[in-house]
Amino acid sequence: MPRLKNILNDKSRPTQVVMTEGTVVYKVPLGDEEEKLGHFIESEKVGKVLVFRFATKKDDAPALRIEHKPEFFVSFD
């Protein structure tokens, strides 16, 4: 599978880290990618780098459709 072309590659973005005895919290400011940021896919530790992957939103994706069906009752008598 061919590798996808980079649309954004920002290496100068400041990141904040807060660590307590129970948690480590990373705060990364969002930039131009915010409008395309979709759902979380996965995270992994690669050497000494933490990698987070998110899907990108697609403009042509259909909206969630909710169908209204009449209520029904199931009986095993």
TORPA-4810 file (N, C-alpha, C, O; in nm, 3 decimals):
<nodes>
NODE_1_0.084_-0.117_0.000_0.000_0.000_0.000_0.089_0.124_0.000_0.180_0.134_0.082_M
NODE_2_0.064_0.219_-0.091_0.149_0.338_-0.096_0.129_0.427_0.026_0.021_0.431_0.085_P
NODE_3_0.233_0.497_0.061_0.229_0.586_0.177_0.154_0.714_0.140_0.171_0.766_0.030_R
NODE_4_0.072_0.765_0.233_-0.004_0.886_0.208_0.085_1.010_0.218_0.179_1.012_0.297_L
NODE_5_0.055_1.111_0.139_0.132_1.235_0.136_0.099_1.320_0.259_-0.018_1.329_0.298_K
NODE_6_0.200_1.382_0.320_0.178_1.471_0.434_0.107_1.598_0.388_0.146_1.658_0.288_N
NODE_7_0.003_1.638_0.460_-0.066_1.763_0.435_-0.014_1.869_0.531_-0.008_1.987_0.496_I
NODE_8_0.023_1.828_0.653_0.072_1.918_0.757_0.184_1.848_0.830_0.173_1.729_0.862_L
NODE_9_0.293_1.920_0.858_0.404_1.864_0.935_0.462_1.977_1.019_0.554_2.047_0.975_N
NODE_10_0.408_1.996_1.141_0.447_2.107_1.228_0.537_2.053_1.339_0.488_1.987_1.431_D
NODE_11_0.666_2.080_1.331_0.761_2.029_1.430_0.790_2.130_1.541_0.862_2.097_1.636_K
NODE_12_0.735_2.250_1.532_0.765_2.353_1.632_0.649_2.378_1.728_0.648_2.479_1.798_S
NODE_13_0.552_2.289_1.734_0.434_2.307_1.819_0.469_2.279_1.965_0.522_2.172_1.996_R
NODE_14_0.439_2.375_2.055_0.470_2.351_2.197_0.371_2.253_2.260_0.252_2.256_2.231_P
NODE_15_0.422_2.167_2.347_0.339_2.068_2.416_0.360_2.083_2.565_0.473_2.104_2.610_T
NODE_16_0.253_2.073_2.643_0.262_2.081_2.787_0.245_1.942_2.847_0.162_1.864_2.801_Q
NODE_17_0.326_1.912_2.950_0.317_1.782_3.019_0.301_1.807_3.169_0.374_1.886_3.228_V
NODE_18_0.203_1.740_3.229_0.181_1.747_3.374_0.179_1.604_3.426_0.102_1.521_3.378_V
NODE_19_0.265_1.576_3.526_0.271_1.441_3.583_0.247_1.447_3.733_0.305_1.529_3.803_M
NODE_20_0.159_1.359_3.781_0.137_1.342_3.925_0.178_1.200_3.960_0.233_1.129_3.876_T
NODE_21_0.152_1.158_4.081_0.184_1.020_4.119_0.095_0.919_4.046_0.131_0.802_4.036_E
NODE_22_-0.021_0.964_3.997_-0.114_0.870_3.934_-0.136_0.889_3.785_-0.188_0.798_3.719_G
NODE_23_-0.098_1.003_3.729_-0.128_1.028_3.588_-0.017_1.107_3.519_0.064_1.175_3.582_T
NODE_24_-0.016_1.095_3.387_0.066_1.180_3.301_-0.030_1.238_3.197_-0.098_1.163_3.126_V
NODE_25_-0.036_1.371_3.189_-0.128_1.437_3.097_-0.048_1.519_2.997_0.035_1.602_3.035_V
NODE_26_-0.073_1.496_2.868_-0.010_1.572_2.761_-0.115_1.665_2.702_-0.226_1.623_2.673_Y
NODE_27_-0.078_1.792_2.685_-0.169_1.890_2.624_-0.101_1.944_2.499_0.003_2.010_2.506_K
NODE_28_-0.162_1.915_2.385_-0.107_1.957_2.256_-0.205_2.056_2.194_-0.321_2.020_2.170_V
NODE_29_-0.163_2.178_2.167_-0.255_2.273_2.105_-0.291_2.232_1.962_-0.206_2.181_1.889_P
NODE_30_-0.416_2.254_1.925_-0.461_2.221_1.790_-0.441_2.341_1.698_-0.453_2.457_1.740_L
NODE_31_-0.409_2.313_1.575_-0.389_2.417_1.475_-0.488_2.400_1.362_-0.606_2.378_1.384_G
NODE_32_-0.438_2.411_1.240_-0.522_2.400_1.121_-0.590_2.264_1.107_-0.691_2.252_1.036_D
NODE_33_-0.536_2.163_1.173_-0.593_2.028_1.160_-0.722_2.010_1.239_-0.790_1.908_1.223_E
NODE_34_-0.757_2.106_1.325_-0.872_2.089_1.414_-1.001_2.059_1.338_-1.079_1.974_1.381_E
NODE_35_-1.025_2.125_1.227_-1.150_2.103_1.153_-1.156_1.966_1.086_-1.264_1.920_1.052_E
NODE_36_-1.042_1.901_1.067_-1.039_1.768_1.005_-1.018_1.655_1.106_-1.019_1.538_1.068_K
NODE_37_-1.000_1.689_1.234_-0.972_1.589_1.337_-1.096_1.503_1.361_-1.200_1.554_1.402_L
NODE_38_-1.084_1.374_1.335_-1.193_1.280_1.353_-1.178_1.200_1.481_-1.124_1.249_1.580_G
NODE_39_-1.226_1.077_1.478_-1.223_0.993_1.598_-1.084_0.935_1.624_-1.002_0.921_1.534_H
NODE_40_-1.060_0.902_1.750_-0.933_0.844_1.794_-0.921_0.701_1.741_-1.017_0.624_1.749_F
NODE_41_-0.805_0.666_1.688_-0.782_0.531_1.637_-0.698_0.450_1.734_-0.741_0.345_1.781_I
NODE_42_-0.577_0.499_1.764_-0.489_0.423_1.852_-0.376_0.510_1.904_-0.353_0.620_1.856_E
NODE_43_-0.307_0.457_2.005_-0.184_0.520_2.054_-0.081_0.410_2.074_-0.115_0.295_2.103_S
NODE_44_0.044_0.446_2.058_0.151_0.350_2.081_0.279_0.423_2.120_0.296_0.540_2.087_E
NODE_45_0.367_0.354_2.189_0.497_0.407_2.227_0.600_0.345_2.133_0.616_0.223_2.129_K
NODE_46_0.668_0.430_2.057_0.770_0.385_1.963_0.903_0.440_2.013_0.934_0.558_1.993_V
NODE_47_0.981_0.355_2.077_1.105_0.404_2.139_1.071_0.502_2.249_1.002_0.466_2.345_G
NODE_48_1.118_0.624_2.236_1.088_0.728_2.335_0.990_0.831_2.280_0.989_0.946_2.324_K
NODE_49_0.907_0.790_2.183_0.809_0.879_2.122_0.669_0.820_2.141_0.647_0.702_2.117_V
NODE_50_0.575_0.904_2.185_0.436_0.864_2.199_0.364_0.905_2.071_0.369_1.021_2.032_L
NODE_51_0.296_0.810_2.006_0.228_0.835_1.879_0.078_0.816_1.898_0.034_0.711_1.945_V
NODE_52_0.000_0.919_1.861_-0.146_0.912_1.865_-0.198_0.922_1.723_-0.152_1.006_1.646_F
NODE_53_-0.293_0.837_1.687_-0.351_0.840_1.553_-0.500_0.869_1.561_-0.571_0.811_1.643_R
NODE_54_-0.545_0.960_1.476_-0.685_0.996_1.465_-0.726_0.983_1.319_-0.644_1.005_1.230_F
NODE_55_-0.850_0.949_1.295_-0.902_0.949_1.158_-0.928_1.094_1.118_-0.943_1.182_1.203_A
NODE_56_-0.932_1.119_0.988_-0.969_1.251_0.941_-1.115_1.250_0.899_-1.165_1.151_0.846_T
NODE_57_-1.182_1.361_0.923_-1.322_1.374_0.883_-1.328_1.386_0.731_-1.245_1.453_0.670_K
NODE_58_-1.425_1.323_0.673_-1.446_1.332_0.528_-1.566_1.422_0.502_-1.669_1.408_0.566_K
NODE_59_-1.553_1.515_0.407_-1.662_1.606_0.375_-1.780_1.535_0.311_-1.894_1.579_0.324_D
NODE_60_-1.754_1.424_0.242_-1.860_1.354_0.171_-1.922_1.239_0.252_-2.002_1.163_0.199_D
NODE_61_-1.884_1.227_0.379_-1.940_1.119_0.462_-2.085_1.150_0.496_-2.118_1.264_0.529_A
NODE_62_-2.173_1.050_0.487_-2.314_1.074_0.518_-2.333_1.100_0.667_-2.259_1.049_0.751_P
NODE_63_-2.432_1.180_0.700_-2.465_1.207_0.839_-2.527_1.082_0.901_-2.581_0.997_0.830_A
NODE_64_-2.518_1.071_1.031_-2.579_0.959_1.102_-2.729_0.961_1.080_-2.794_1.064_1.101_L
NODE_65_-2.784_0.849_1.039_-2.927_0.841_1.011_-2.993_0.755_1.117_-2.951_0.643_1.142_R
NODE_66_-3.097_0.808_1.180_-3.171_0.735_1.282_-3.308_0.701_1.227_-3.385_0.790_1.190_I
NODE_67_-3.338_0.573_1.221_-3.469_0.531_1.172_-3.563_0.511_1.290_-3.526_0.450_1.390_E
NODE_68_-3.683_0.564_1.278_-3.783_0.548_1.384_-3.875_0.432_1.347_-3.948_0.438_1.248_H
NODE_69_-3.870_0.327_1.427_-3.951_0.206_1.404_-4.056_0.199_1.515_-4.033_0.246_1.626_K
NODE_70_-4.172_0.141_1.485_-4.273_0.125_1.592_-4.223_0.026_1.697_-4.148_-0.066_1.667_P
NODE_71_-4.268_0.048_1.821_-4.228_-0.042_1.930_-4.288_-0.180_1.907_-4.392_-0.192_1.843_E
NODE_72_-4.220_-0.284_1.958_-4.272_-0.420_1.947_-4.242_-0.494_2.078_-4.160_-0.451_2.158_F
NODE_73_-4.311_-0.605_2.096_-4.301_-0.682_2.221_-4.268_-0.827_2.184_-4.331_-0.884_2.095_F
NODE_74_-4.172_-0.885_2.251_-4.136_-1.025_2.228_-4.176_-1.104_2.353_-4.136_-1.069_2.464_V
NODE_75_-4.253_-1.210_2.334_-4.298_-1.292_2.447_-4.261_-1.438_2.419_-4.276_-1.487_2.308_S
NODE_76_-4.212_-1.507_2.524_-4.176_-1.649_2.511_-4.276_-1.738_2.585_-4.242_-1.850_2.623_F
NODE_77_-4.399_-1.691_2.606_-4.504_-1.769_2.676_-4.565_-1.872_2.585_-4.654_-1.946_2.627_D
</nodes>
